[in-house]
Amino acid sequence: MADIWVWEIEIAVDDPPEVIERADVMGFDVEASDGHIGTVHEATSEAGRGILVVDTGFWIFGKKRMIPAGLVSRIDADARTVFLDVTKEQVKEAPDFDEVRREELAYRDEVAHHYDQFRGDTIGPVAGTGRAPGELTGDPIGPVAGTGQNR
C-alpha cells in the first residue's frame, strides 16, 4: 500500500545529466491529469511527510493547495513541470492550504482523506500516528458486525 505522503517518483533530466532534489521544484508548473493548475510555491521532502504547496493563481481565486507527495506521478525537470495523478476538479475541491495548521495531524488527515477517495488503493497511516485517516483511537464501540456482541 502506498503512503500518500511519500515521494514515489524519480526526476527525469535529459541534458545535461544532473541530480535535482525533489524539494528543488519551486516555481515549476503543475499539471493535473486534465490540465494546468498552478505553480509550485513550496515543496518538502521530509521523510514520510512530503508535500507540494501549489499556488493556483486566479484559477481558484488565488488560493493554495497542499498536495501530498504520493500524488505526483512524474517530474520533468527539463520542462520544469510536475505532473499529478488527480484532476483539476479534485484539486479545486480539496481543503484550502492552511499555513498555521500544516503540521497538525487533524489537518493532514483532512487533506489525506480528501485525496484518498480518488485513489485506487487506500493510504497508509497519517504521518507520525500509526493510524489511518479517520480511524478512531481507543476501544471500538458497539457490537462486532453480525454477532450482536461487543468487542
N, C-alpha and C positions, 0 to 999 in steps of 0.2 A: 504494500500500500504506500503510495507516495504522500509525503508530507507537504502540505500546501505552502509552507514557509521555507522550504529548501530549494535552492537553485538546482535544476535538473538538466541544464544545458551547458554546452561549451560555446565559446565565442568564435565565429568564423572570421579570420583575417586573411585575405588573399595575398596582397602585395603591399609592402614587404611583410614577411612573416614576423609577428611580434606577439607578445602576451599582453592582453588587456584585462585588468581586474574587472570583475562584474560591477563593482561599485563605480567604475570609471565610465559609466554610460550617461552621466548627467548631460542634459542638452540633446540627447538622441531623440529622434521621432519615435512615437509609439503607435503601433498598428494593431487594432483588434482584428479578429478573423474577418471582419467585413468593412474595414476602413480605418482611417486615421482618427486618433482620439486625443492626441496632445504630444507633450514632450516630457522627458524625464526631468523632474525637479530635484529628485534625490534618489539614491539607491544605496542599500546596505547589503553587506554580505556576511553579517554576523551569523555564526553557526546556528541553524535551525530557526532563524528569525529574519530571513532575507525579505526585503520589500523593495518595491518601486513606489515612489510618490510621483504621480503623474499630474501635471498641470494641464487641465483640459481647455484652458483659454476660454474663448467665447462660446465654445460648443456646449458646455454646461454652466453658463453664466460665471465663468472664471473660477470654478470650483476645482479642488484637487481630489484625487482618489488614491487610497493606499491599495496597491496591487500586490498580493503575496507572490514571492519569487517563483513558486511552483507553477504559476500560470504562464510564465514566459516560455514560449516554445522554441525561440531561437533569437540570436542577436547577430545582426550583420554589421560588423564594425566598419567595413568599407562604406556602406550606405548610411552609417550612423542611425540605425533603426533597430528597435526592439519589437518583436512580434509576440502577441499574446494568444492564448487558447480560449479566449472569451469574445463575445460580440460587443459592439458598441452599446447596445441596449442594456446588456448585463453590467457593463461598467457604469453606465448612466444611473442604473437603479441601485448601485452599491452605496453603502453609507458614506457620507462626506468624510474627507480626511480631517482628523481632529488632532492637531499638533500636541495639545495638552494630554490627551488620552492615549496617544500612540503606543505606549508601552504597557498600558493596562490590559490585563488578561481578558476582562469583560469586553473591551473594545475589539481586541484581536479576535475574540470568539465571535463577535457580531460580524466582522468582516469575513472570517473563515466560513461561517455558516451561510452567509450570502452566496459566496462563490461555490461552496460545496454542492449546492443544488444544481449546478450546471456541469459538474464533473462526472465522469463515468465511474469513478471509484470514490470511496469515502476518504476523508482526510485523516491524518494522524492526529495525535494529541495536540492540544493547544500548547504552544511552546512554554516549557517550564512547569507544566502542571501534571503531565502524565494522564490527562483525561481528554476525551473527545469534546468538541464544541457542543454545548447544550447538555452535556452529561451532568447529572446531579451528583453531588458528593454525599457520603453517608450511606446509611442503610436504605434500601428501596422501601417504598411504602405500598401497601396493598397486596392483594393476592398474586401468587405466581399464576401466570396465564393458564387457564384450563384446569387448575387444581382446586381452587377455592380456598387454598391455604396461604397464609402469609409467609414471607421469606424469613 
